[in-house]
Amino acid sequence: MQHALDAYFVNRMDSAVALFQRATRENPTDARGYAWLAEAALRSGSSAEARSASDEALRIASCNAQAHGVRASLFMPRFAPSGQVNNDSTWTHLTAAVTCDPTDGNAWSDVWKYAIMRGDTAMESRALG
C-alpha cells in the first residue's frame, strides 16, 4: 500500500493503479485501498475502473468520503463521458463525502462550486467556513 501511495503522490498513476490493485487483492476488505485505487484510476483516465473500485469501497464502508468524492467526480464534466454528466448525482456524492469526513478540504471546495451553481447560499457559506 505504501508503494502505491508513493507512486500516486509523484503522479505515476499507471504504477499507482497497478500497485493499488495488488494491495486490494492482498487485503480485499480494505475500503481505503479500494478508494485509493478508484482515485488513481480516475486520474489515469480509467472511469470504469474508478467506478468499480469506488463502488467496492462503498460496499465495504458506506461512509468512505474518498470513494464518494470519486463517484461525484465521475458525474462531473471533466471526467464523465458525453451525455453522462449529472449535477444532481455529483451533489449527492459530494454532500455524502463532507458528511463522512467534514475535514476534507478537497470535497468542500467542490461543494462550494456546486452550491454556487445550485444557488444554495447556505451550503456555499458552510463550505467557505
NUKOL-807366 format. One record per residue: x, y, z of N, C-alpha, C, O in turn; residue in one letter. Coordinates in nm, 4 decimals. Example, Ala and Ser with C-alpha at 12.3 -4.5 7.8 and 13.67 -1.06 7.14 Angstrom:
2
n_c1/n_c2/n_c3/ca_c1/ca_c2/ca_c3/c_c1/c_c2/c_c3/o_c1/o_c2/o_c3/residuo
1.3190/-0.5690/0.7800/1.2300/-0.4500/0.7800/1.3200/-0.3300/0.7800/1.4236/-0.3319/0.8465/A
1.2850/-0.2250/0.7080/1.3670/-0.1060/0.7140/1.2900/0.0030/0.7870/1.3409/0.1138/0.8039/S
END
This chain:
129
n_c1/n_c2/n_c3/ca_c1/ca_c2/ca_c3/c_c1/c_c2/c_c3/o_c1/o_c2/o_c3/residuo
0.0830/-0.1186/0.0000/0.0000/0.0000/0.0000/0.0879/0.1256/0.0000/0.0591/0.2224/-0.0703/M
0.1933/0.1227/0.0781/0.2792/0.2412/0.0838/0.3442/0.2697/-0.0511/0.3559/0.3857/-0.0907/Q
0.3866/0.1658/-0.1216/0.4463/0.1865/-0.2537/0.3439/0.2466/-0.3500/0.3783/0.3309/-0.4329/H
0.2187/0.2034/-0.3390/0.1118/0.2586/-0.4228/0.0900/0.4066/-0.3920/0.0758/0.4884/-0.4828/A
0.0874/0.4395/-0.2641/0.0715/0.5799/-0.2251/0.1901/0.6640/-0.2732/0.1722/0.7763/-0.3204/L
0.3098/0.6094/-0.2609/0.4285/0.6812/-0.3081/0.4183/0.7098/-0.4575/0.4480/0.8209/-0.5015/D
0.3767/0.6107/-0.5353/0.3620/0.6304/-0.6804/0.2532/0.7337/-0.7095/0.2690/0.8175/-0.7983/A
0.1442/0.7277/-0.6355/0.0346/0.8238/-0.6546/0.0840/0.9668/-0.6315/0.0567/1.0561/-0.7117/Y
0.1556/0.9877/-0.5233/0.1946/1.1234/-0.4860/0.3095/1.1804/-0.5694/0.3422/1.2983/-0.5564/F
0.3710/1.0983/-0.6547/0.4672/1.1522/-0.7524/0.4072/1.1469/-0.8928/0.4777/1.1575/-0.9931/V
0.2737/1.1301/-0.8969/0.1961/1.1372/-1.0209/0.2330/1.0283/-1.1220/0.2327/1.0523/-1.2427/N
0.2642/0.9104/-1.0727/0.2853/0.7940/-1.1599/0.1602/0.7069/-1.1494/0.1592/0.6024/-1.0844/R
0.0552/0.7543/-1.2156/-0.0760/0.6924/-1.1979/-0.0833/0.5490/-1.2470/-0.1474/0.4661/-1.1826/M
-0.0195/0.5170/-1.3594/-0.0261/0.3787/-1.4079/0.0361/0.2834/-1.3059/-0.0184/0.1765/-1.2782/D
0.1505/0.3232/-1.2505/0.2135/0.2413/-1.1466/0.1268/0.2358/-1.0218/0.1114/0.1302/-0.9604/S
0.0706/0.3493/-0.9850/-0.0147/0.3546/-0.8662/-0.1350/0.2622/-0.8820/-0.1699/0.1893/-0.7892/A
-0.1985/0.2649/-0.9989/-0.3141/0.1776/-1.0221/-0.2735/0.0321/-1.0046/-0.3406/-0.0425/-0.9333/V
-0.1653/-0.0091/-1.0683/-0.1205/-0.1487/-1.0576/-0.0892/-0.1856/-0.9121/-0.1232/-0.2949/-0.8667/A
-0.0250/-0.0952/-0.8405/0.0102/-0.1232/-0.7011/-0.1132/-0.1248/-0.6099/-0.1210/-0.2060/-0.5178/L
-0.2089/-0.0360/-0.6352/-0.3326/-0.0390/-0.5563/-0.4136/-0.1647/-0.5882/-0.4772/-0.2215/-0.4994/F
-0.4116/-0.2084/-0.7145/-0.4793/-0.3328/-0.7498/-0.4197/-0.4492/-0.6690/-0.4920/-0.5329/-0.6148/Q
-0.2892/-0.4517/-0.6629/-0.2207/-0.5567/-0.5861/-0.2576/-0.5473/-0.4379/-0.2853/-0.6483/-0.3732/R
-0.2577/-0.4261/-0.3858/-0.2911/-0.4062/-0.2440/-0.4335/-0.4529/-0.2135/-0.4580/-0.5121/-0.1084/A
-0.5274/-0.4266/-0.3048/-0.6653/-0.4697/-0.2798/-0.6804/-0.6209/-0.2940/-0.7643/-0.6809/-0.2270/T
-0.6004/-0.6830/-0.3802/-0.6026/-0.8299/-0.3880/-0.5488/-0.8901/-0.2583/-0.5996/-0.9915/-0.2102/R
-0.4458/-0.8269/-0.2022/-0.3862/-0.8767/-0.0779/-0.4748/-0.8505/0.0434/-0.4701/-0.9258/0.1406/E
-0.5542/-0.7463/0.0388/-0.6424/-0.7116/0.1502/-0.7783/-0.6703/0.0945/-0.8088/-0.5512/0.0887/N
-0.8598/-0.7666/0.0539/-0.9840/-0.7367/-0.0165/-1.0949/-0.6749/0.0685/-1.2006/-0.6409/0.0154/P
-1.0735/-0.6599/0.1976/-1.1754/-0.5964/0.2818/-1.1348/-0.4552/0.3252/-1.1981/-0.3967/0.4131/T
-1.0307/-0.4013/0.2643/-0.9809/-0.2684/0.2992/-1.0443/-0.1627/0.2088/-0.9999/-0.1416/0.0959/D
-1.1471/-0.0977/0.2588/-1.2165/0.0052/0.1804/-1.1211/0.1171/0.1398/-1.1336/0.1734/0.0311/A
-1.0267/0.1490/0.2265/-0.9302/0.2552/0.1975/-0.8496/0.2219/0.0715/-0.8265/0.3096/-0.0118/R
-0.8071/0.0979/0.0571/-0.7319/0.0562/-0.0611/-0.8131/0.0716/-0.1884/-0.7622/0.1186/-0.2902/G
-0.9399/0.0320/-0.1826/-1.0264/0.0473/-0.2994/-1.0515/0.1947/-0.3320/-1.0581/0.2326/-0.4490/Y
-1.0652/0.2767/-0.2290/-1.0873/0.4196/-0.2531/-0.9658/0.4832/-0.3203/-0.9800/0.5650/-0.4112/A
-0.8466/0.4451/-0.2750/-0.7257/0.4960/-0.3393/-0.7113/0.4421/-0.4818/-0.6675/0.5144/-0.5713/W
-0.7475/0.3168/-0.5026/-0.7460/0.2608/-0.6380/-0.8415/0.3407/-0.7259/-0.8078/0.3743/-0.8394/L
-0.9584/0.3708/-0.6750/-1.0561/0.4493/-0.7508/-1.0000/0.5862/-0.7870/-1.0144/0.6319/-0.9004/A
-0.9366/0.6505/-0.6913/-0.8774/0.7831/-0.7152/-0.7696/0.7763/-0.8229/-0.7676/0.8587/-0.9143/E
-0.6809/0.6793/-0.8123/-0.5729/0.6662/-0.9109/-0.6281/0.6305/-1.0488/-0.5811/0.6825/-1.1500/A
-0.7271/0.5425/-1.0530/-0.7877/0.5056/-1.1806/-0.8551/0.6262/-1.2448/-0.8447/0.6465/-1.3658/A
-0.9231/0.7050/-1.1650/-0.9862/0.8272/-1.2160/-0.8818/0.9187/-1.2781/-0.9007/0.9697/-1.3885/L
-0.7719/0.9394/-1.2070/-0.6660/1.0296/-1.2547/-0.5938/0.9743/-1.3775/-0.5375/1.0503/-1.4564/R
-0.5956/0.8420/-1.3933/-0.5280/0.7825/-1.5096/-0.6215/0.7689/-1.6291/-0.5811/0.7213/-1.7352/S
-0.7467/0.8109/-1.6116/-0.8402/0.8090/-1.7234/-0.9234/0.6829/-1.7368/-0.9897/0.6630/-1.8385/G
-0.9207/0.5980/-1.6362/-0.9980/0.4750/-1.6418/-1.1252/0.4884/-1.5577/-1.1309/0.4446/-1.4429/S
-1.2262/0.5498/-1.6179/-1.3522/0.5742/-1.5465/-1.4186/0.4453/-1.5007/-1.4729/0.4389/-1.3904/S
-1.4145/0.3429/-1.5847/-1.4800/0.2168/-1.5481/-1.4155/0.1558/-1.4236/-1.4850/0.1089/-1.3335/A
-1.2831/0.1567/-1.4194/-1.2153/0.1020/-1.3016/-1.2389/0.1906/-1.1797/-1.2550/0.1404/-1.0684/E
-1.2408/0.3214/-1.2003/-1.2681/0.4134/-1.0892/-1.4071/0.3874/-1.0317/-1.4251/0.3866/-0.9100/A
-1.5041/0.3665/-1.1183/-1.6408/0.3391/-1.0737/-1.6466/0.2064/-0.9974/-1.7063/0.1984/-0.8900/R
-1.5855/0.1052/-1.0522/-1.5874/-0.0258/-0.9890/-1.5194/-0.0233/-0.8521/-1.5728/-0.0763/-0.7546/S
-1.4029/0.0378/-0.8454/-1.3285/0.0425/-0.7184/-1.4006/0.1283/-0.6146/-1.4039/0.0928/-0.4968/A
-1.4584/0.2409/-0.6569/-1.5309/0.3245/-0.5604/-1.6564/0.2529/-0.5115/-1.6912/0.2622/-0.3938/S
-1.7244/0.1817/-0.6011/-1.8412/0.1035/-0.5583/-1.8018/-0.0033/-0.4565/-1.8738/-0.0271/-0.3595/D
-1.6875/-0.0670/-0.4790/-1.6417/-0.1700/-0.3848/-1.6065/-0.1069/-0.2502/-1.6396/-0.1621/-0.1453/E
-1.5402/0.0074/-0.2528/-1.5088/0.0770/-0.1271/-1.6361/0.1104/-0.0508/-1.6427/0.0928/0.0708/A
-1.7372/0.1587/-0.1225/-1.8632/0.1967/-0.0570/-1.9424/0.0738/-0.0114/-2.0183/0.0815/0.0852/L
-1.9254/-0.0379/-0.0794/-1.9900/-0.1618/-0.0341/-1.9312/-0.2035/0.1007/-2.0029/-0.2486/0.1900/R
-1.7996/-0.1876/0.1137/-1.7313/-0.2264/0.2372/-1.7563/-0.1237/0.3479/-1.7810/-0.1602/0.4628/I
-1.7497/0.0029/0.3129/-1.7658/0.1113/0.4105/-1.8486/0.2216/0.3453/-1.7957/0.3033/0.2699/A
-1.9776/0.2237/0.3745/-2.0697/0.3134/0.3043/-2.0416/0.4611/0.3280/-2.0925/0.5461/0.2549/S
-1.9626/0.4922/0.4275/-1.9309/0.6329/0.4543/-1.7822/0.6587/0.4300/-1.7139/0.7177/0.5137/C
-1.7337/0.6144/0.3161/-1.5950/0.6406/0.2777/-1.5943/0.7683/0.1938/-1.6369/0.7680/0.0783/N
-1.5464/0.8753/0.2521/-1.5512/1.0067/0.1878/-1.4759/1.0089/0.0551/-1.5227/1.0685/-0.0419/A
-1.3617/0.9457/0.0506/-1.2822/0.9465/-0.0721/-1.3570/0.8754/-0.1852/-1.3564/0.9230/-0.2988/Q
-1.4200/0.7644/-0.1559/-1.4964/0.6922/-0.2576/-1.6149/0.7756/-0.3058/-1.6457/0.7776/-0.4249/A
-1.6811/0.8442/-0.2129/-1.7901/0.9339/-0.2542/-1.7361/1.0473/-0.3414/-1.8018/1.0893/-0.4367/H
-1.6181/1.0960/-0.3093/-1.5574/1.2012/-0.3910/-1.5288/1.1549/-0.5324/-1.5503/1.2295/-0.6280/G
-1.4807/1.0327/-0.5465/-1.4559/0.9776/-0.6803/-1.5879/0.9609/-0.7541/-1.5985/0.9970/-0.8713/V
-1.6887/0.9063/-0.6865/-1.8190/0.8891/-0.7519/-1.8732/1.0245/-0.7975/-1.9292/1.0352/-0.9066/R
-1.8570/1.1278/-0.7146/-1.9013/1.2623/-0.7544/-1.8279/1.3055/-0.8807/-1.8894/1.3567/-0.9743/A
-1.6984/1.2852/-0.8832/-1.6169/1.3256/-0.9988/-1.6618/1.2554/-1.1265/-1.6567/1.3136/-1.2348/S
-1.7050/1.1323/-1.1141/-1.7453/1.0557/-1.2320/-1.8695/1.1123/-1.3007/-1.9013/1.0740/-1.4132/L
-1.9395/1.2032/-1.2331/-2.0550/1.2696/-1.2926/-2.0243/1.4131/-1.3352/-2.1113/1.4818/-1.3888/F
-1.9007/1.4589/-1.3115/-1.8602/1.5955/-1.3473/-1.8149/1.6014/-1.4934/-1.7661/1.5022/-1.5475/M
-1.8313/1.7181/-1.5574/-1.7912/1.7301/-1.6987/-1.6468/1.6898/-1.7263/-1.6174/1.6387/-1.8343/P
-1.5583/1.7111/-1.6333/-1.4169/1.6791/-1.6540/-1.3930/1.5299/-1.6742/-1.3050/1.4909/-1.7510/R
-1.4709/1.4463/-1.6057/-1.4468/1.3025/-1.6076/-1.5583/1.2204/-1.6715/-1.5330/1.1094/-1.7182/F
-1.6791/1.2714/-1.6748/-1.7924/1.1932/-1.7248/-1.7913/1.1860/-1.8772/-1.7622/1.2846/-1.9448/A
-1.8230/1.0690/-1.9301/-1.8376/1.0590/-2.0755/-1.9518/1.1487/-2.1232/-2.0419/1.1820/-2.0462/P
-1.9472/1.1863/-2.2470/-2.0503/1.2716/-2.3048/-2.1886/1.2135/-2.2768/-2.2125/1.0944/-2.2967/S
-2.2779/1.2982/-2.2310/-2.4139/1.2557/-2.2019/-2.4336/1.1964/-2.0642/-2.5464/1.1629/-2.0279/G
-2.3267/1.1820/-1.9857/-2.3404/1.1222/-1.8532/-2.3123/1.2209/-1.7398/-2.3050/1.1813/-1.6235/Q
-2.2968/1.3480/-1.7731/-2.2813/1.4494/-1.6697/-2.4136/1.4586/-1.5935/-2.5204/1.4644/-1.6544/V
-2.4062/1.4597/-1.4614/-2.5271/1.4656/-1.3806/-2.4973/1.5442/-1.2536/-2.4377/1.4919/-1.1594/N
-2.5393/1.6695/-1.2522/-2.5100/1.7565/-1.1381/-2.5783/1.7104/-1.0101/-2.5237/1.7291/-0.9013/N
-2.6969/1.6504/-1.0208/-2.7647/1.6018/-0.9004/-2.6885/1.4851/-0.8370/-2.6757/1.4781/-0.7148/D
-2.6383/1.3942/-0.9197/-2.5592/1.2824/-0.8667/-2.4278/1.3328/-0.8080/-2.3829/1.2848/-0.7039/S
-2.3665/1.4300/-0.8758/-2.2445/1.4911/-0.8203/-2.2736/1.5477/-0.6821/-2.1995/1.5224/-0.5870/T
-2.3806/1.6237/-0.6713/-2.4177/1.6873/-0.5446/-2.4425/1.5831/-0.4355/-2.3976/1.5993/-0.3220/W
-2.5133/1.4776/-0.4700/-2.5433/1.3728/-0.3727/-2.4147/1.3137/-0.3153/-2.4019/1.2963/-0.1941/T
-2.3204/1.2832/-0.4030/-2.1957/1.2222/-0.3555/-2.1058/1.3239/-0.2852/-2.0361/1.2885/-0.1901/H
-2.1063/1.4479/-0.3297/-2.0257/1.5498/-0.2608/-2.0764/1.5735/-0.1195/-1.9974/1.5817/-0.0254/L
-2.2067/1.5844/-0.1043/-2.2601/1.6069/0.0302/-2.2373/1.4841/0.1187/-2.2169/1.4976/0.2393/T
-2.2407/1.3655/0.0595/-2.2071/1.2451/0.1372/-2.0613/1.2490/0.1796/-2.0285/1.2130/0.2927/A
-1.9732/1.2924/0.0898/-1.8298/1.2979/0.1221/-1.8036/1.3904/0.2405/-1.7294/1.3539/0.3318/A
-1.8630/1.5087/0.2406/-1.8366/1.6017/0.3510/-1.9106/1.5625/0.4780/-1.8710/1.6021/0.5877/V
-2.0169/1.4857/0.4642/-2.0833/1.4317/0.5830/-1.9953/1.3244/0.6468/-1.9817/1.3176/0.7690/T
-1.9357/1.2404/0.5612/-1.8497/1.1331/0.6114/-1.7184/1.1866/0.6690/-1.6677/1.1346/0.7684/C
-1.6642/1.2903/0.6063/-1.5387/1.3491/0.6535/-1.5457/1.5008/0.6391/-1.5070/1.5556/0.5359/D
-1.5948/1.5681/0.7422/-1.6097/1.7137/0.7339/-1.4769/1.7900/0.7302/-1.4773/1.9124/0.7172/P
-1.3635/1.7198/0.7415/-1.2331/1.7876/0.7355/-1.1708/1.7824/0.5963/-1.0605/1.8335/0.5769/T
-1.2387/1.7222/0.4991/-1.1834/1.7053/0.3645/-1.1995/1.8338/0.2831/-1.3056/1.8602/0.2266/D
-1.0935/1.9120/0.2784/-1.0956/2.0394/0.2076/-1.1217/2.0262/0.0587/-1.1852/2.1134/-0.0006/G
-1.0735/1.9180/-0.0032/-1.0988/1.8987/-0.1462/-1.2478/1.8831/-0.1728/-1.3014/1.9443/-0.2651/N
-1.3136/1.8026/-0.0935/-1.4577/1.7833/-0.1114/-1.5327/1.9145/-0.0879/-1.6255/1.9478/-0.1616/A
-1.4917/1.9886/0.0157/-1.5593/2.1147/0.0442/-1.5409/2.2158/-0.0692/-1.6317/2.2944/-0.0966/W
-1.4254/2.2150/-0.1352/-1.4072/2.3100/-0.2461/-1.5022/2.2772/-0.3604/-1.5535/2.3679/-0.4260/S
-1.5263/2.1484/-0.3852/-1.6246/2.1114/-0.4871/-1.7663/2.1418/-0.4404/-1.8494/2.1857/-0.5200/D
-1.7948/2.1193/-0.3132/-1.9265/2.1548/-0.2594/-1.9513/2.3041/-0.2803/-2.0605/2.3443/-0.3205/V
-1.8516/2.3843/-0.2534/-1.8650/2.5297/-0.2703/-1.9032/2.5640/-0.4143/-1.9965/2.6410/-0.4373/W
-1.8305/2.5063/-0.5120/-1.8600/2.5342/-0.6534/-2.0013/2.4907/-0.6906/-2.0743/2.5639/-0.7574/K
-2.0386/2.3725/-0.6473/-2.1715/2.3221/-0.6828/-2.2814/2.3952/-0.6064/-2.3919/2.4104/-0.6583/Y
-2.2537/2.4405/-0.4851/-2.3525/2.5205/-0.4116/-2.3798/2.6511/-0.4856/-2.4944/2.6954/-0.4932/A
-2.2756/2.7123/-0.5398/-2.2947/2.8345/-0.6198/-2.3824/2.8034/-0.7407/-2.4767/2.8767/-0.7704/I
-2.3508/2.6947/-0.8101/-2.4283/2.6558/-0.9285/-2.5742/2.6289/-0.8930/-2.6637/2.6580/-0.9723/M
-2.5984/2.5739/-0.7753/-2.7342/2.5386/-0.7337/-2.8071/2.6561/-0.6686/-2.9272/2.6482/-0.6429/R
-2.7350/2.7648/-0.6420/-2.7958/2.8777/-0.5732/-2.8218/2.8496/-0.4266/-2.9106/2.9100/-0.3663/G
-2.7455/2.7590/-0.3690/-2.7610/2.7197/-0.2292/-2.6649/2.8033/-0.1448/-2.5535/2.7607/-0.1144/D
-2.7099/2.9225/-0.1078/-2.6213/3.0153/-0.0372/-2.5846/2.9647/0.1025/-2.4760/2.9946/0.1522/T
-2.6736/2.8888/0.1659/-2.6417/2.8345/0.2985/-2.5256/2.7355/0.2885/-2.4326/2.7399/0.3690/A
-2.5315/2.6470/0.1902/-2.4228/2.5495/0.1752/-2.2973/2.6168/0.1233/-2.1865/2.5760/0.1581/M
-2.3125/2.7185/0.0412/-2.1955/2.7952/-0.0063/-2.1210/2.8549/0.1135/-1.9988/2.8434/0.1228/E
-2.1934/2.9173/0.2031/-2.1325/2.9755/0.3235/-2.0698/2.8692/0.4117/-1.9604/2.8872/0.4651/S
-2.1406/2.7587/0.4261/-2.0872/2.6488/0.5079/-1.9572/2.5952/0.4482/-1.8621/2.5677/0.5215/R
-1.9524/2.5803/0.3172/-1.8328/2.5300/0.2510/-1.7156/2.6266/0.2680/-1.6017/2.5839/0.2870/A
-1.7433/2.7547/0.2612/-1.6376/2.8536/0.2796/-1.5816/2.8489/0.4221/-1.4631/2.8740/0.4444/L
-1.6675/2.8169/0.5166/-1.6255/2.8074/0.6563/-1.5360/2.6902/0.6778/-1.4910/2.6667/0.7900/G
END
